[in-house]
Structures are given as C-alpha cells and as structure tokens.
C-alpha cells in the first residue's frame, strides 16, 4: 500500500536528535511510499487508513548484516558453546550440502519474518552459500522472499575462491568458486537486481566472505575494482577474534585493517561486520577513511 493515512498515533519518533526527536502528529500521510505530511486532522474521504491509537510510530530498524540461511541451524547441538572456527565447521559448513531450493527458501522466509516481527524494514543478508554447480539460484530466492514481505533487501553476495582443504577431497558444496565465476555472477546480479536510487528496494553488494581467508590479495583488489566499476558497495567480515589479528600479522605482516587497505577494502563505500578486536591505530584508520558505521548507515538507508 503506497498511499495511506496513519491516524491517532500516541507518539511519532523520528530518529532525529533534540527537539526533532518527536513529531507532534498524531497523523501521518503517505503518498507513493513517501511521507508527505505529519500533523493533526489530515483525513480525506475514501483514503486508506490505519488506526494507530495507543501505538508508537518509529522508523523501521535497519539490519546491516545477517545470514538468513542459518535460520534453520539455530541450536544445532554440535555447534553449541563452540568458538568461531569450530562452530563454522560443526554447523554451517557441515550442513551446506543439505540445502536445496526448498530448504533454502524456508530458511530465508523464517529469518525475514523474524526480522519483520522485530521491526526491521531493511535487511542486508551476507549470503555465502554459493559453490560450483549449485542446483538453485540462492540470490533469486532471497530477493523473491524479501519482495513478498515488502522489505528493502540488500544482497551481500558472499563467496570464496580459497579453501583450507584440498579441493579433491571436498564435497561439491564445500568447493570454492573461481574468481571469474564470482565476478560474472556479480555482474549478472547487478544487472538484474541492483537499483542505485535512494529509495531502492533492491541493492547488490560485493562481499567476499572474509578477506583474510576467502580470496588472494590480487583477487580482492580485482573484486573491489569490479564492484566500484559496477557502482556497488563492498562488505565483509573482519577481526572477529584475536586469532584473526594473529593470522593477519603472520600471513601479511599487517593488521587486519591495514591489510584491508592494501586490497582496496577501505573507504566510504565499505562496511564490515563484527570488528570486535581492533587496535587504536586501526580505529583511527577506519575513521579517517570513513569506513564502518557511517558507511553502513548510508549503504542501507533508503
């Protein structure tokens, strides 16, 4: 419903600061999906109306990082009380091959409904369930399920070209993609779904699953270049644990944030998930390059 009147709200919270934190209301008029008036006694004959008596109206939450396919894996016994790497092996990677189109759609629907019920209106899903020869289009399912619920949806197209095991010994669902396949699919998704408009309901983001372990430095640079050529933002996991810091120094002689800078993954078009283990100089570099929270807000806002 793009045209409606919300009437008699007990309070209207704007998300702004100070004196602008609340609007007087109690009515809100929407035309073509945009608020055009807030005030009193706004009804017009025959206008679609929602009675918000005793309700508070506030901007919908914005979820900047999710893994919807994992909605079916909550409470999986082998993953309980595990740290990150053992949990990844015990739960999401162990069940990757069990997802067909039906289960994937069910997982996406459950996760999105949970988010709607919590007040989310925009969801960025970092989906990394991709592998060579998949029998279904995970990206199309995610966009379809979000559209059915009227959600703004940002697909963070995850993926990896590296694995820590010998590929010949891995099941198909655990094998990495080639960089060519990843970038080709990114271009396909950008053409099919990405809308750069400020009020877009569909966005695509280039999101290698994790910089340190998912791609080689040269591949990350090429991914960043391709994303910017396509007008896409960039996203990934970073610095979830102390071990991540140690691995960055051991592999590249750099902190995780300095490594991200070397491979083109800092800037006003980048945001990261987690970042719970940072040094003071890394925080300063993130601020100086306008990365993380300010970028996340702009990337999701519509």
N, C-alpha and C positions, 0 to 999 in steps of 0.2 A: 504494500500500500504506500504509494509515493506522496499522496495528498491526504492529510488528515488534520484533525484538531485534537490536541490533548488538553483536557479541561480539569480544573479544580485541583491541581497538584498541591499537596501540602507544603512542598518545598521544591525549588528548582536549583540544583547545584551545578555550577558552570564549569568547574575545574580551574577557573582563574583564581587570582590571589586578591587579598584585601577586600575592598568594598565590592569588587566584581565577583566574589566567590559565590554569591547567590543572586538569582534574578527574581524580581518581585512576582511575576506571574499573575494569576495562577494558571494561565492558559498558554499553550504553545501551538502556533500554526506552522504546518509543514507543507511545502509545495515542491513537487518534483524531487522529493527526497531531501530538501534543504529547509532549515528553519528560517522563516521569513519574518516572524513576529512573535514576541513574548509580551504578554500583558493581561489585562482583565477584560472580560465580556467580549471575546472575539468570535463567538459562534456565527455561522452563516447558515441559512436554510439548506437542508439536504447535505450538509458537509459530513463526511465520515468522522466519527468522534470516538475517542477513548476517554472514559471517565477515570481520572487519576485521583479521586478523593482518597485521602489518608495515605497517599503514596508519595515517595520522593523520586523525582526525575533527575537523573545524573548521566553524564557521558558514559558510554559503554567502555568497559575495560579493553585494553589492547594487550594481547598475548604476543610477546616478541620472540618466543622460542618454545616449540613443542615437538613431540614425536608421537603423532597420532596412532601409528600402527602399534605402538607399545601399549595402547589401551587394553588390549586383551592379555597382557602379560603381567598385570599388577598382582603382587602377592605370590608370584611363582616361587615355590619353596627353595629351589636351588640358588636363587638369587638373593634370598633374604640375608640381611646383615653382612653382605659382601662389599668390599671396596670396589672402586670403579672397574678396573681391568678384569678381575674375576667375575664381576656381575655381568659385564658385556659378554664374556664367554659363556656364562651359565644361562643367560636369559635371552637377550635379543638375538645374538648370533646363533644360538642353539635352535631357535625357532624360526629363523628366516625362511627355511625351505617349506615350512608348514603354511605359509601364507599364499593362498590362491586369491583370485579376484574376489570371491565371496567373503572370505575371512578378512581380507584387507579392507573391503568396503564396510564390513561390520565394525571393525576396529576404528576406522575413521569416523563413522557415524556416532559410535559411543563417545569417542573423545570430543567431537564437536558439540554434541548435545550436552555433555558435562560442562563444556565451556560456556555455552549459551545460558545454561541454568545458573552459572556463576556470575553472569553479567557481561561476558565478553561479546564484543561486536566485530572485532578484527582479530584474526588468528594467523600467525606465521608458523608454518609447520616445517621443521627441518627434517625432511624425509630422506633417509639414506638407504632405503630398501630398494636398491637397484642392482642388477647384475646381468651379465650377458645371457641372452636367450630367455628373458622373462616372458611368461605367457600372458601377462596382462599389463595394462598401462596404469601404473600407480598414480601418476600425475593427473591423468584424466579423471580418475575416481575421486581424488581429493578435491579437485575443482568442482566436480559434479555434486558431491555431498555438501560442500560449503554453500553452493548456489541454492540447493534445496532448502537450506535453513536461513537463507538471506544474509549470510555472513560475508564480510570482506575477508578475502583469503589471499595470503602471500605464500606461495610455494618456494621454499628454500631448497633448491634442487641439490641435495647432497650427492656424494659419490666418492669413489676411491679408485686409484689406479695401482695401488700398492697393497700387498698383504704381507703379514709377518710369517706366513707359512708357504711351503712350496705349492704352487697352484695345482700341479698334477695330483696332489694328494687331497685336494679340497673338493667338497661337493660343489655343484654348479652355483648354488645360492650364496656361496661364500667367495666366489672368484671375483676379482676386481674387473672393472671396465678398462678399456683403453682410453687414453686421453681424447683421441679422435671421436670415439663413440660418445664420450661425455659431452664434448663441446658441440657435436652435431645435435644431440638431444637438447642441449641448452638453447641452441638456435631455433630448433623446432618449437620448443615451449614458448620462447619469446615471441615468435611469430603468431602462435595460436592463442596465447592467453594474456600476454603482458600488456597492461594498459598504464601508461605513464601519467594519466590525468590525476590531479589532486584528489578527486573523489572516486578514484577507481575502486572497483570491487575485485579485481584480479591483478596480481603482480607476480612476477617471477624474479628470483634472486639466485645468483651463482653461489653455491655453498658447499665447497669441499668439506667432507665430514670433519676432518681435523687437520690443520696444516702440517703438523709435525709428522704424522704417520700415514696420511691418506694419499699424498702426491709428492713427487720430487720437486725441488725448488723451481726448476725451469718450467715444470708443468703448472705450478701455482702462478708463476708470472704470466704464462700464456692464458690461464683461466682468467686472471684479473684483467688482462688486456682485452680478451674476448668479451667479458662482462661489460666493461666500460664502452667498448665499441657498440654493443647492443643496447646501451642505456640501462643496464641492470645494476643493482646494488650487490654487495658481497657480504657473506655471513659465514661464521663457522664457530666451532667450539675452541676454547683456548684456556690454558692454565687452570684446569680443573683440580689439579693435585700438585703436591710438592714433586712427585715423580716426573710430572710434565716439565717442570722447571729444570730438573736434573737432566732429563733427556735432551732438552734443547741445548743446554751447555755442552753435554757430551757429544752430540751429533754435529753441532754447528758452531760451538764456541760463542753462542749468543743467548740472551734471554728470550723467552717466547715472543715478547712484544718486538724486540729488535729483529728477530727472525721474520716476524710478520711484516715488518717494514721492508726488509730485504726482498721479500717476494711480492711486494705490491699490495699487501693486505692491511694497510692503514689509510685512513682518510675519512672525509665526510660522507662517503658512500659505503662505509663498512661498519658493521656492528658484530660483536662477539657475544656468545653465551658463556656464562659461568664467571671466568676471570676472578676466581676466589683466592689465587695465590699470586700476588703481584709485589714487586719491589717499588720503592718510592720513585726511582727514575723511570720505571715503566708507566706508572700512573701519570707522571709529568708528560711523557711522550704521547700517551693516549689523549691527554687534554690538549697538547699543542697541535695535534693532527686532527682534532675534532672527531675522534673515534669513540665508539661505545654508546653511552646513554643518549647523548644528543642525536647521534646518528640513528640509533634505534627508534627514537621517538619520531624523527622525520620519516624514516623508512616505512613505518607502519601507519602514520597518521593519514587520514583521508577525509 
